[in-house]
Amino acid sequence: MSNPAPQRSIMHVNLMPMSQAEAMYLPHMAQGRPAQVTTAERVTAAGRVAQIPAHPSYNLVYQGGKTIPHLTFTLLYVGGEGAWSGTDRSNIDQALSGAMTDRDLNNVMQQYYSGTTITSSFSPSRVLSGSPPATVSQSDAEQIISNLYQQGQLTGFDYSQTVFGLVLPSGTVLNDNSTSAGLAVRAISATGGTTETTVSSLQGLGGYHGAVQSGNTTLYYAIVVYGQHLASGQDNGIVAFSQPWQNVVAAMYHELNEARTDPDVNGTPGWVSNPISDFGGQSVEVGDAPVFEAGNNLSLVFQEVPLVKGGTAPIQLMWSNDVSGPEGPRTTPDPPAPTTGGTSGTSPGVGIILAIVVILAIIAGFFILHH
């Protein structure tokens, strides 16, 4: 998820359910989470996950901000060539590009782009030079992106439509610490006051997306952990699949879909929910509620799904307003989600049309009264 400006109470972090990270970001979640289930219900066609009840109050609302209907994304592997196996990189690249360009998966996301047929394209990945860092913070992630841009290593992209995905190597810990207004959680202390608390991937943080300003250019990025069981017995990130590369794909799929529906994390939101009491009055993005509702049964929403062009991909199911819950791939697009009801009302095009209608009605009424 990302670095919200102070006035935005919107989740931008990918959290492991029932973890320390979730308890710190969502202290009221334990009371709000639905009763947990023990048997996974696989979804390979249109429809809500059967074991997760519909929650219309969680539906996303267009808040007036930017979206990215024609997404370009690339992956930047952190830590140098020695930190990555060719097999892992190949698996991640192939599965993620397949998932993000899949017709049936995009048919779920299409509902948030009325009047525009969405597209997604993958630009070849690369390994960044250097050694595997022990820890990466939000400030570090944004510095990496800024440096690459300033060094001319991110040329050839339409920055308004591109998300740069940072992938951390095995063993690197991600945290949400920032020297600016960032993700650090304001936790209630034992004395009753509040304190800024950093949350890390060792506590259940899986990744986040954000935006960094470099001169007059806004650069969109996402960063995810190499989700795995560590030799210490701890989990680093969200471990939903047996192979770490699968967890990377699912986490980045989550972040890219959130970035394409709500990229300007320091400005006006795009598609997010209205404040939800179950989540302590916070709003959530398209990937959040499915994870929270899965709770202790991640397999409800973390699934290996078939792709139209063949093969499968390990992903996390996204939220669908049409079914008021997480939805599997579908052969036809979901109907457009209503754009009314948010802080900014309707989408820009619809808002202009409604304004014109209102003005014409006022003019007509004036002439009727005076003639």
N, C-alpha and C positions, 0 to 999 in steps of 0.2 A: 504494500500500500504506500504511503508517501508522507511527506512532511507538511501537515496542515498548518495554515496560518492560524494564529491564536483565536481568531473569531470563528473558525470553522470547527465544529464539533463533529468531525467525520472520520471514521475509521479508515486508515490507509496502511495498515500493517497486516500481514498474513500470520495468523496466530494458531498454534496448536490448541484444539479444544481441551478444556480442563487442565491447562498448564499454568505455571506461575505467570507467564506472560499474559495469558488471558485474564487471570485474576487481577493483575495490575491495571490492564487497560479497561477491563469490564468487570469491576468488582460486584456488580449486581447480576451477572450472567447466570450464576448458579441457581438463583431463584427463578430466572426467566426461562431457562432452557427447558424444552419439552421433555417428557419422560423418555429415557433412553431405550433403545431396542438392542437385541443381541444377534439377530440374523440379517445379513445383507440382502437387499432387494436390488438385483442388477437391472439397469435400464439400458437398453440398446435401441430403443425407438422413442418416438415422441411421447411425452407424458412426464408428470412429476414423479419423483421417487416415491413409491407407494407407501413406505413406512414413515415418511415425513409429512405431517398434515399441512394443508394449505394455510398460509399466513398472508392474507391480502394486505395487512398493515405493514408488512415488510417490503412491499412492492416499491420499485424505484420510481422516482418522479424527476422529470426534466427540470432542472433548476435555472436554466438559461445560459450555461457556460459552454465552452468548447467541447467538441467531440472529434474523433479521428476516424472518419468513414473509410479512408483509403490508407491503411496502415502499412508502413514499411518498418521492419525490425531486423536487427542483427544481434549476434551474441559476441561478447567480449570476454574471453576466458582469462581470469586473473591468475597470476602465480607463475607464469613462464611455462615453456614446453615440458619441463621435467615434472610439472605438477599434474599433467593430464595424460591419460591414455588415449590413443587414437580411437579405440573402440568406444569409450565413453563419449567423446566429442561427436563421433559419427552418429551414435544412437540418439544423443540429445538433439543434434541438428536435424536429423531426419524425422524424428517423432514430433518435434515442436513445429517444424515447418509444415509437416503433414496435417497436424491438428489445427493450426491457425489458418490454413487455406482450405480446410475441409468444408464442403458445401453443407453437409447436414449439421455440423457444429455451428457454422456461421448462420444457419437458419434460426438458431436460438437467439443469437446476438442481433440479427436483422431487425427485430422489433424496436430497437432503440435508435433506428436511423430511418424514420419515415421519409419516403420519397427518394432515397438514395440506396442503391445496391452496394453493399459494403464489399471491400476487397482487402486482402492482406498478402504481402509479399515478403519473402525472406532474402536478405542480402547475406552473402557468405560470411561465416564467422571467422574470427581470428583469435590467436592467443597473444595476450599482452606480455611484454617482456618484464622480467623481474623475478622475484622469489615469492613463494607462498607466504602471505602475511598471517601472523597469528590471529589478529583481530582487524576487522574493518568496521568503521563507524559510518554514520550518514555523512558526516563531514568528509571522510576519506573517499566515499563513493562519489560525492559531488566534485571533489578535487580531481579524481581520476578522469571524470568526464570533461571537466573544464580544461585540464591539461591536454588531453587528446585533441580537443577542439582547437586550442590555441597553437598547438604544434602542427596543425593542418592534417591530422590523421583521421578526421571525420568528414572530409570533403566528399562531395558528390551526392549528399543526401538532402532531401527537402526536410529541414528540421521541424517544420510545422506538422509533419505527418509521420515522423520517425521516432521510434523508441529504441534506445541503446540498452541492451540487456547485459548486465554484469553478472557473471557466474563465478562464484567462489569455489576454490578447490577443497579437496578433502581436508578436514581438520580446522579450516579457518572459521572463526567465530564472527558472526555479524551482530552488531548492536545498533540501537536507534539513537545513539548519542550525537549531539550536534552542538556546535558552538553558537549557532543561530537559533531562531525560533523553529524548533524541530519536533522530533517525535518523543522526547523524554516525557515519561509519564509523571503526572502530579499525583503522588500517592499520599494517602492519609497516614500520618505517623502515629506512634503510640501515644504521643502527647496531645493528639487531636489536631495538630497543624498539618500543613502539607509540605511535601518535599519533592524535588525533582529526582526521579529514579530512572536509571538506564535499564532497558530490557534487552536481553541478548538471545541468540539462537540456542544457547544451552538451557534456556527457560521456555522455549517453544516459539520463538520468533522465526518465521520462515522466509520473510522477505518483505520488500515494500517497493513502491514506485514513487517517483518524484519529478521535480523540475528544477533545473539550476540555470541561473542567468549568467551568460558570459558576454559582456558588452551589451549589445542590443539584441542578442540572440538567446532565445529560450531553448534549452536542450532537455528533452524528456528522457528519463532513464528508469530502469527497473533493476533490482538487485535481489538475488536469491542465494540461499545456502545449499551446499552439497549435503542434502539430508541423509543422515546415516546414524547407525548405532556405533558409538565410539568404543574403543577398547576400555575406557574408564567405566563403562556401564551407562554413561549418559547418552541421550539423543541430542544430536546437533541439528536443529531445524525441525521440520515436520516429516516424520518417517511414516509414510502411508503405504509404500510399496516395498518389495523385498530388495530391489536393486537401487542404489543411490541415484543413478542417472535417471531413473523413472521419477524419483522425487523431485529432481531438478526440473524435469519437463512439466510436471504438474504444478509446481510452484511458479514457474515462469509463465505458464498458460494463464494462471490466476492473475498475475500482475499485468500481463499484456492486455488482457480483456478489461481490466480495470483502467489501465492507462488509455485505452481507446474510447472508453465511455466517460472518463473523468480525468483528463490529463492535467488541467491547470490547477494543481493542488494549492497554489498560493493565491488563487483568484476565485472567480465565480464557479461554483461546481457545475458539472454536467449532469449525468444521471446518477443520483444517489437517492436513498430513501429519505423520507421525512424522519425527524427524531423518533426513535423507537424506545418505549419505556423498558422493554425487556433487555435492552442494551444500555441501560443507564442514561437514556435520553440522547444517545449518540445516533448519528446517521451512518449508514453502511453503503458500500459499493457493491458492484454486481457479483463479486466473488465471495463476499463475507458471510452472509447469512447461511449459505449452504454448509460451510465448515462448522459454524457455531451449532447448527441444528444436528449435524452428524454426531457431535459429542464423542462418546467413547467408541463409536463404530464408524471410523473413517471410510470404510469400504462402501458406505452408502453413497458417498459423493466422489471419492477418489476411485476411478474406474478405468480399466483398459477398454477403450471403445473402438469399434471398427471404423475404418476410414473409407470413404466412397471410392477412392482410387486404389484401395487394397491395403492390407496390413492393419495394424492397430496402433493406438497411441495411449499412453498413460496420462490421464488428465484429471482435473477437478471439474465437476459439473458446475455450470453457472446458474445464477438466479434468472427465472423467467417470470415476468409479470403475467403472462398468459395463463400459467398454471399456478401462480403464487407459490412457487417453490423451485428447487433445483430441477432442471430438465435435461434429459438425455438428448442425443442427436436426433434430428427429425428431418423427414424428406421434403417438407414444404416449410416456407418461412412462417414463423409466428406472426400473427397480425400486429400492426404497429401499436406500441404501448401508448396509452393516453399521455399527453404532455402537460395536462393541467394539474394544478394542485401543489406546485412547488413554490419556493420562495420568490421565484421570478415568473411564475405563471407558466406560459406556454413557450414553445420554441420560437426563435426569432421570426421565421417565416409565417407561422400561424399567428403570432402576436401582431405582426403588421397587418395581416388580413383582417383580424378582429378589430384592430384600431380603425381601419378604413370603414368597416361596416358600422361601427359605433358613430363615427363622424357623419356618415351618410344618413344614418337614422336621425341624428340630431338636426341636420339640415332639413330633412323631410318634415320633421315635427315642427320646425320653425315656420316653414311655408304653410303647413296646414293650419297652424294657429293664427297666422296673419293674412290668410286669404279666405 
